[in-house]
Amino acid sequence: MEEMRMKKWSYKVIEFDSKGFVGGKVNSRNIEDRLNELGNQGWALVSSFTTNQAYGQTNKIVFTFKREIEETRVVGN
């Protein structure tokens, strides 16, 4: 009989702040570079959202990632 194992996940949340007092622009190149870096480390993007401040201006962009936890099995002698 084959043993079934549940996958286990590790999660990471990163934030990018917008510039300016009432919101502003984000550097999309910096975001793209960071997303590619995390992807190369095995992290998969699962969600993103913005937070807003006064007058609906974007304050932050929040990204959530997950990566499968690799289990190591100990084999007896």
C-alpha positions as CSV (number, residue, x, y, z in Angstrom):
1,M,0.0,0.0,0.0
2,E,1.3,3.4,-1.0
3,E,1.7,6.0,1.8
4,M,0.0,9.3,1.2
5,R,1.6,12.4,2.5
6,M,0.1,15.8,2.8
7,K,2.1,18.7,1.3
8,K,3.4,21.2,3.8
9,W,3.9,24.9,2.9
10,S,6.0,27.8,4.0
11,Y,4.6,31.3,3.4
12,K,6.3,34.7,2.9
13,V,4.7,38.1,2.8
14,I,6.5,41.2,1.4
15,E,5.3,44.8,1.0
16,F,6.3,47.5,-1.4
17,D,5.5,51.1,-0.2
18,S,4.4,53.8,-2.6
19,K,6.3,57.1,-2.6
20,G,4.7,60.3,-1.6
21,F,2.5,61.7,1.2
22,V,-0.8,60.8,-0.4
23,G,0.3,57.8,-2.4
24,G,2.3,57.8,-5.5
25,K,4.2,55.6,-7.8
26,V,6.0,52.3,-7.2
27,N,9.1,51.2,-9.0
28,S,7.8,48.4,-11.1
29,R,11.4,47.4,-12.0
30,N,12.2,46.8,-8.4
31,I,9.0,44.8,-7.9
32,E,9.7,42.7,-11.0
33,D,13.3,42.0,-9.9
34,R,12.2,41.0,-6.4
35,L,9.4,38.7,-7.8
36,N,11.9,37.0,-10.1
37,E,14.4,36.6,-7.3
38,L,11.8,34.9,-5.1
39,G,10.6,32.7,-8.1
40,N,14.2,31.5,-8.6
41,Q,14.2,30.5,-4.9
42,G,11.1,28.4,-5.4
43,W,8.5,30.8,-4.1
44,A,5.2,31.0,-6.0
45,L,3.0,34.1,-5.8
46,V,-0.4,33.2,-4.5
47,S,-2.0,36.6,-3.9
48,S,-1.4,40.4,-4.1
49,F,-3.5,43.3,-2.9
50,T,-3.1,47.0,-2.3
51,T,-3.7,49.0,0.9
52,N,-5.2,52.5,0.5
53,Q,-5.0,55.6,2.5
54,A,-6.9,58.9,2.2
55,Y,-8.8,59.6,-1.0
56,G,-8.1,56.0,-2.2
57,Q,-4.4,56.5,-2.9
58,T,-2.4,53.3,-2.9
59,N,-0.2,53.1,0.2
60,K,1.3,49.6,-0.2
61,I,1.3,46.6,-2.4
62,V,1.3,43.4,-0.5
63,F,2.4,40.0,-2.0
64,T,1.9,36.6,-0.5
65,F,4.1,33.6,-1.6
66,K,4.2,30.0,-0.8
67,R,6.9,27.3,-1.2
68,E,6.5,23.6,-0.5
69,I,8.5,22.3,2.5
70,E,10.6,19.4,1.4
71,E,10.5,16.6,3.9
72,T,13.6,14.5,4.7
73,R,13.0,10.9,5.5
74,V,15.4,9.2,7.9
75,V,16.1,5.6,6.9
76,G,16.9,3.2,9.7
77,N,20.0,1.0,9.6
